[in-house]
Amino acid sequence: MLRPLKTSDLGKLLVYACNEPELWRFSLISAAGVDNMRNYIAAAVKERKQGRQYAFIVYDKTAATYAGSTRFCDIDLETQCAQMGYTWYGKRFRGTPLNKHCKLLLLDFAFSKMNLERVEFRVDVENEIGRMALISLGCTQEGRLRACGPNRNGPRRDCYVYSILKPEWEYDLRFKLLDRLNHFRLIK
């Protein structure tokens, strides 16, 4: 389940902020620790009010707990493009179908309700898990951006750019993702 991230969600995400510091390794904004998570959420809420981003808290119904967060960012309704990113989940949710479920909901919303033509994803070149997740969604790798942003731990970072276009989603990728999710339900 996805719902808009609120400042009152701090307590629901503190377990990850305080106990899983490796979650923030590739993040431009660290949410490690109470104060950083508070700032992370406050910044996300502020960006939503300004129409630049839309952050969600992720609830895993199977585990009956909050699992992490994801968002639309760099929203540009005029060009009908947005990025999807700042996605993170607690350790116990990695390798589960949770991310695919969330991306299904978000991509359906992006292409049918926001009327986007393109959803872009950027991932640090060192984030192999993130890259594999995008490939498993059927994203197309478009290239590598050199020194595209700051790196909290040193020099500027490089990112790979992936995307999904509306026709790809509507005519192929959505159905493939649904099949994978249904297959998981059958073997469970």
C-alpha positions in Angstrom: 0.0 0.0 0.0 1.2 3.5 -0.8 0.1 6.7 0.7 1.5 10.2 0.8 4.4 10.6 3.2 3.5 12.9 6.2 5.6 14.4 9.0 3.7 12.3 11.5 5.3 9.2 9.8 8.6 9.7 11.5 8.0 7.0 14.1 7.0 4.5 11.5 10.4 4.8 9.7 12.8 5.3 12.6 13.6 1.6 12.8 15.4 1.9 9.4 16.9 5.3 10.2 18.5 4.0 13.4 19.2 0.4 12.7 20.1 0.1 9.0 22.8 2.7 8.1 23.7 0.8 4.9 20.4 1.9 3.4 21.7 5.3 2.9 25.0 4.3 1.1 23.8 5.5 -2.3 21.3 8.1 -1.2 22.1 11.8 -1.9 20.2 12.6 1.3 21.0 10.4 4.3 18.2 9.6 6.7 20.4 7.7 9.1 19.4 8.7 12.7 16.4 10.5 14.2 17.3 14.0 13.1 18.3 13.0 9.6 15.0 11.0 9.1 13.0 14.0 10.5 14.8 16.3 8.0 14.3 13.8 5.1 10.6 13.6 5.7 10.3 17.4 6.2 12.1 18.1 2.9 9.9 15.5 1.1 6.7 17.1 2.4 8.0 20.6 1.4 8.9 19.4 -2.1 5.4 18.0 -2.5 3.8 21.3 -1.5 5.9 23.0 -4.2 4.9 20.4 -6.8 8.4 19.2 -7.5 8.2 15.8 -5.8 5.6 13.4 -4.4 6.9 11.1 -1.7 5.0 8.0 -0.5 5.4 5.8 2.6 5.2 2.1 1.7 3.2 -0.3 3.8 3.7 -4.1 3.3 0.4 -5.8 3.9 1.9 -9.2 4.1 4.3 -8.3 6.9 1.7 -5.8 8.4 4.4 -3.1 8.8 5.8 0.0 7.1 8.7 -1.0 4.8 10.2 2.2 3.4 9.6 5.0 1.0 9.6 6.0 -2.7 8.7 9.0 -4.7 8.2 10.9 -8.0 10.7 13.6 -8.4 11.6 16.2 -11.0 8.0 16.3 -12.0 7.5 18.2 -15.2 3.8 18.0 -16.4 4.5 20.3 -19.3 6.9 17.9 -20.9 5.0 14.9 -19.4 8.1 13.5 -17.8 9.1 12.7 -14.2 11.7 10.7 -12.4 11.0 7.9 -9.9 13.5 7.5 -7.2 14.6 7.9 -3.6 13.3 4.4 -3.2 14.5 2.4 -0.1 13.2 -0.5 1.9 14.3 -2.2 5.0 16.5 -5.2 4.7 13.8 -7.8 5.3 11.8 -6.5 2.3 14.6 -6.7 -0.3 14.1 -9.6 -2.7 10.4 -9.7 -2.0 7.7 -8.6 -4.6 7.1 -5.4 -2.6 9.1 -3.1 -5.0 7.5 -4.6 -8.0 4.0 -4.0 -6.5 4.9 -0.4 -5.7 6.3 0.2 -9.2 3.2 -1.3 -10.7 1.0 1.1 -8.8 3.2 4.1 -9.4 3.7 3.5 -13.1 0.0 2.9 -13.6 -0.7 6.2 -11.9 2.1 8.0 -13.8 0.8 7.0 -17.2 -2.9 7.0 -16.7 -3.6 9.7 -14.1 -0.6 12.1 -14.5 -0.6 11.5 -18.3 3.1 11.2 -18.4 4.9 10.0 -21.5 8.2 9.1 -19.8 9.3 7.9 -16.4 13.0 8.1 -15.8 15.1 6.3 -13.2 18.7 7.2 -12.1 20.9 4.9 -10.2 24.4 5.2 -8.9 26.8 3.2 -11.0 28.0 1.3 -7.9 24.4 0.4 -6.9 24.2 -3.1 -8.5 21.1 -4.1 -6.5 19.2 -1.0 -7.7 20.4 -1.6 -11.3 19.1 -5.2 -11.3 15.8 -4.0 -9.8 15.3 -1.6 -12.8 16.3 -4.2 -15.3 13.8 -6.6 -13.8 11.0 -4.0 -14.3 11.9 -3.9 -18.0 13.5 -0.5 -17.9 15.7 0.5 -20.9 19.2 1.6 -20.0 19.8 4.9 -21.9 23.3 5.7 -20.8 25.6 7.0 -18.1 25.7 10.5 -16.8 29.2 11.5 -15.6 29.6 13.5 -12.5 25.8 14.1 -12.5 25.5 14.9 -8.8 27.3 15.1 -5.5 28.4 12.1 -3.7 28.1 12.3 0.1 31.3 10.2 0.5 33.7 11.9 -1.9 33.9 13.1 -5.5 30.9 13.5 -7.7 29.0 10.4 -8.7 28.1 8.9 -12.0 24.6 7.5 -12.6 23.0 5.2 -15.1 19.8 6.5 -16.6 16.9 4.1 -17.3 13.4 4.8 -18.5 10.0 3.4 -19.4 7.9 5.1 -22.1 4.1 5.1 -22.0 3.7 2.8 -25.1 6.2 0.3 -23.7 4.2 0.3 -20.4 0.8 0.0 -21.9 1.6 -2.6 -24.6 4.1 -4.8 -22.9 5.9 -4.1 -19.6 2.8 -3.8 -17.5 1.6 -7.2 -18.5 5.0 -8.8 -18.0 5.2 -7.3 -14.5 1.7 -8.5 -13.7 2.7 -12.0 -14.8 5.7 -12.0 -12.6 3.7 -10.9 -9.6 1.0 -13.5 -10.3 3.7 -16.2 -10.6 5.1 -15.2 -7.2 1.6 -15.6 -5.7 1.3 -19.1 -7.2 4.6 -20.4 -5.8 4.1 -18.8 -2.4 
